[in-house]
Amino acid sequence: MKIFKNYDKIDVSTVEGRNKMYGAITYFMRQPVDVQQKLMAAGVTQFTSTNDFGEEVRVLIEKYHLGLGEIDVGYEQFFDVRDFSGVRAPGFRIRDVSSGLSFNKRPEGGRARIYTITGTEAYVSFDTYGGGLEFDQAWFDDQEWWLVEDTSAEFRSSWYRDKATVFYTLIGALAGGYDVAYDTTGADTLNKDIITLNTAAAALLTALRTAGYAVTPSTPIRVLSPIQLRGRLQRALAAQYITPAVSGAHLKVEYNITPVYSLNVLNAGAACTDKWYMAVPGLKNKIGEKMPLTVWSKFKEEAFATTVVGWGRYAGYLNAAQWRRLATA
């Protein structure tokens, strides 16, 4: 892959030339965001193979030489992502608001009742993530630009993989109080899967409604699934009134569920292959993007090397009330 269109135009002997070179590296570092945004806009929910993506996205993936680890933004399907790059605040607030508001018929000559807003507030600070590499000065002196490009590619890949890990870890850290046990009454695995999904969705929506959230039986729900459970989840969601032998009842998934598949699902920080994570997306699940990956550099005489450091700032808030973790056995 090439970061620089023309090696002959690279000039690291001047400040302007060095700034242009590192500007090109920064641009290279941010290329995955273009693909990520197109994936989100297209509603892509499978991040296990590039064959899951449309032609336009595959062209960009090939053009930018991206790996799946750099474009797995399945976690964003569960969050309301906000751009805070133009905001000077060091974080954002999440309010657990309760007003007791209800609308009542006004008697003649009467006035509307005014309710006081109460509730708690959580402040989410932007965390700064960074890492650095040393580019041997001999690469510049000998114009071995491909070594700079290869090292930058490794740097970029690590950034986006690590960012995905941060958010999959956040999801996987859901407390045990939100676990849903696997059904034991169904006639077979398919029936048990359907019953488990329906039970979890009903409990989740009922709890949110009781807590004052504006949800209905048709509110969109997403389920994060490891690739190992993709077949089972797809069969459950595609089932049309399965008839279990034990009761003669008709079964199918009764809720508006969309699957999201990833190779990076975690549970308590470890790779997960046997759990589904169900959530009502958005609402108070928030991601704040403060600063995209940006590169700075400094020459170190004692090492005869240029230190290149990349920094970015972002934050996430997971509202546990919007989630359930489902057992599958």
FENJO-V957296 format. One record per pair of residues at least 6 apart in sequence whose ideal C-beta (glycine too) atoms are under 7 Angstrom apart, sorted by the first residue. I is the first residue (numbers start at 1). J is the second residue. D is the distance in Angstrom with one decimal. If there is no record, write none. Layout:
<<I:J:D> <I:J:D>>
This chain:
<<1:65:4.0> <1:149:6.3> <1:153:6.0> <2:149:6.3> <3:24:5.5> <3:25:6.1> <3:28:4.6> <3:149:4.8> <3:152:6.0> <4:10:5.9> <4:24:6.0> <4:145:5.9> <7:143:6.6> <7:145:5.0> <10:21:5.8> <10:145:6.4> <11:17:3.3> <12:18:5.2> <12:21:6.2> <12:140:5.2> <22:295:5.4> <22:297:5.2> <25:152:5.4> <25:295:5.2> <26:294:5.8> <26:295:4.5> <28:152:6.0> <28:156:6.7> <29:156:5.0> <29:159:7.0> <29:293:4.7> <29:295:6.2> <29:310:6.4> <30:292:5.5> <30:293:6.1> <31:64:4.4> <32:64:7.0> <32:66:5.7> <32:70:4.5> <32:71:5.7> <32:160:5.4> <33:292:6.6> <34:60:6.4> <35:57:6.1> <35:60:5.0> <35:61:6.1> <35:64:6.8> <35:66:6.1> <35:71:5.1> <36:71:5.7> <36:73:4.7> <38:56:6.8> <38:57:5.3> <38:60:7.0> <39:53:6.8> <39:57:6.1> <39:71:6.5> <39:73:6.3> <40:73:6.4> <40:76:6.0> <42:54:6.1> <44:52:6.6> <44:53:6.2> <45:74:6.9> <45:77:6.2> <45:258:6.0> <45:259:6.2> <45:260:4.5> <45:261:6.8> <46:52:4.0> <46:261:4.6> <47:68:6.5> <47:72:4.2> <47:74:4.6> <47:261:6.5> <47:262:5.0> <48:227:4.9> <48:261:5.3> <48:262:6.9> <48:263:5.6> <50:58:5.8> <50:61:5.8> <50:68:7.0> <61:71:7.0> <65:153:7.0> <67:157:6.0> <68:263:6.9> <69:157:6.3> <69:160:6.6> <69:161:4.2> <69:164:7.0> <70:156:6.8> <70:157:5.6> <70:160:4.1> <70:161:6.9> <72:164:5.1> <72:262:5.8> <72:264:5.9> <74:224:6.8> <74:260:4.7> <74:262:4.3> <75:164:6.6> <75:167:4.0> <75:168:5.8> <75:171:6.5> <76:287:6.7> <77:222:5.6> <77:260:5.0> <77:281:6.2> <78:222:6.0> <78:279:5.0> <78:281:4.8> <78:285:5.7> <79:285:4.6> <79:286:6.1> <79:287:4.5> <79:316:6.8> <80:282:4.4> <80:285:6.3> <80:286:5.3> <81:287:4.6> <81:289:6.7> <82:286:6.5> <82:287:7.0> <82:288:5.3> <83:289:5.4> <84:92:6.6> <84:288:4.9> <84:289:6.3> <84:290:4.9> <85:289:6.6> <85:290:6.3> <85:291:6.4> <90:125:5.9> <90:126:6.0> <91:123:5.7> <91:124:5.2> <91:125:3.9> <91:126:5.5> <91:315:6.3> <92:124:5.5> <92:286:6.9> <92:288:5.2> <93:121:5.6> <93:123:5.5> <94:122:4.5> <94:124:6.3> <94:284:5.6> <94:286:6.4> <94:317:5.3> <95:119:5.8> <95:121:5.1> <96:119:4.6> <96:120:4.7> <97:117:5.8> <97:119:4.3> <98:118:5.4> <98:119:4.7> <98:212:6.3> <99:115:4.7> <99:117:4.8> <100:115:5.4> <101:115:4.8> <104:113:6.8> <106:112:6.6> <122:317:6.8> <124:288:6.8> <124:315:4.9> <124:317:4.7> <125:315:6.3> <126:288:6.3> <126:290:4.3> <126:313:4.5> <126:314:6.4> <126:315:4.6> <127:313:6.8> <127:314:7.0> <127:315:5.9> <128:311:6.2> <128:313:5.0> <129:312:5.5> <130:309:6.0> <130:310:6.3> <130:311:4.2> <131:158:6.9> <131:310:6.1> <132:307:5.6> <132:308:6.2> <132:309:3.9> <133:151:5.9> <133:155:5.8> <133:308:5.4> <134:303:6.4> <134:305:4.2> <134:306:7.0> <134:307:5.4> <135:148:5.9> <135:151:6.6> <135:305:6.2> <135:306:4.6> <135:308:5.9> <136:305:5.4> <137:304:4.7> <137:305:5.6> <137:306:6.3> <139:147:4.8> <139:148:5.8> <155:310:6.3> <159:293:5.3> <159:310:6.3> <164:264:5.7> <165:264:6.8> <167:316:5.8> <168:264:4.9> <168:265:6.3> <168:266:4.7> <169:266:5.5> <169:269:6.0> <170:316:5.7> <170:318:5.2> <171:224:6.6> <171:277:5.6> <171:318:6.6> <172:266:3.7> <172:267:4.7> <172:268:6.0> <172:269:6.5> <172:272:6.4> <173:268:6.8> <174:320:6.1> <174:323:5.4> <174:325:5.2> <175:320:6.2> <178:320:5.9> <178:323:5.6> <178:324:5.4> <178:325:5.8> <179:325:5.1> <179:327:6.9> <180:196:6.6> <180:199:6.5> <180:200:4.3> <180:203:6.9> <180:324:5.1> <180:325:6.9> <180:326:4.8> <180:327:6.7> <181:327:5.7> <182:192:6.5> <182:196:5.6> <182:327:4.1> <182:328:6.0> <182:329:5.7> <183:192:4.4> <183:195:4.0> <183:196:4.6> <183:199:6.7> <185:195:6.6> <186:192:3.7> <186:195:5.2> <186:244:6.0> <187:244:3.9> <187:245:5.0> <187:246:4.9> <189:232:6.9> <190:235:5.9> <190:236:6.4> <190:239:6.5> <190:242:6.3> <191:242:6.2> <191:244:4.7> <191:251:5.9> <193:232:5.6> <193:236:4.2> <194:236:5.1> <194:239:6.0> <194:242:6.7> <194:251:5.0> <194:252:6.5> <194:253:5.7> <195:251:6.9> <196:326:5.7> <197:236:6.0> <197:253:5.4> <197:257:6.7> <198:253:6.3> <198:254:5.5> <198:255:6.8> <200:278:5.3> <200:324:4.8> <200:326:5.2> <201:221:5.7> <201:255:4.1> <201:257:6.8> <201:278:6.8> <203:324:7.0> <204:278:6.4> <204:280:6.7> <204:324:5.2> <205:215:5.2> <205:217:6.7> <205:219:6.3> <207:321:6.8> <208:215:4.8> <208:280:6.3> <208:321:6.6> <208:322:6.8> <209:215:5.4> <211:321:6.2> <213:283:6.5> <215:280:6.4> <218:256:5.3> <219:256:6.7> <219:280:6.0> <220:256:5.2> <220:258:6.6> <220:281:6.6> <221:255:5.7> <221:256:6.0> <221:257:4.9> <221:278:6.2> <221:280:5.9> <222:258:5.1> <222:260:5.5> <222:279:5.8> <222:281:5.3> <223:233:6.6> <223:257:5.8> <223:259:5.3> <223:260:6.8> <223:276:5.2> <223:277:6.8> <223:278:4.9> <224:260:5.0> <224:262:6.6> <224:265:6.1> <224:276:6.9> <224:277:4.1> <225:233:5.0> <225:259:5.7> <225:260:7.0> <225:261:5.4> <225:276:5.4> <226:265:4.2> <226:272:5.6> <226:273:4.9> <227:261:5.8> <227:263:5.7> <228:273:4.3> <229:276:6.7> <229:328:6.1> <230:261:5.3> <233:259:5.2> <233:276:6.9> <236:253:6.0> <237:253:5.5> <237:257:6.1> <237:259:6.5> <239:252:5.1> <239:253:6.8> <240:252:5.9> <241:250:4.3> <241:251:6.8> <241:252:5.2> <242:251:4.6> <242:252:6.5> <243:250:6.0> <244:251:6.2> <265:272:4.6> <266:272:5.5> <267:275:5.3> <274:328:5.4> <274:329:6.2> <275:325:5.7> <275:326:6.5> <275:327:6.7> <275:328:6.6> <276:326:4.2> <276:328:6.4> <277:323:6.5> <277:325:5.7> <278:323:6.9> <278:324:4.6> <278:326:5.9> <279:322:5.2> <279:323:4.7> <280:322:4.8> <283:319:6.6> <283:322:5.9> <284:317:6.9> <284:319:3.8> <284:322:6.8> <285:317:6.8> <285:318:5.8> <285:319:5.4> <285:322:5.9> <286:316:6.9> <286:317:4.6> <287:314:6.7> <287:316:4.9> <288:314:6.3> <288:315:4.7> <289:314:5.2> <290:313:3.8> <290:314:6.0> <291:312:5.5> <291:313:4.2> <292:312:5.9> <293:310:5.3> <293:312:4.4> <294:310:6.7> <294:311:5.8> <294:312:6.7> <295:308:6.0> <295:310:5.1> <296:309:5.2> <297:306:5.5> <297:307:6.7> <297:308:4.9> <298:307:5.2> <299:306:5.1> <300:307:5.6>>
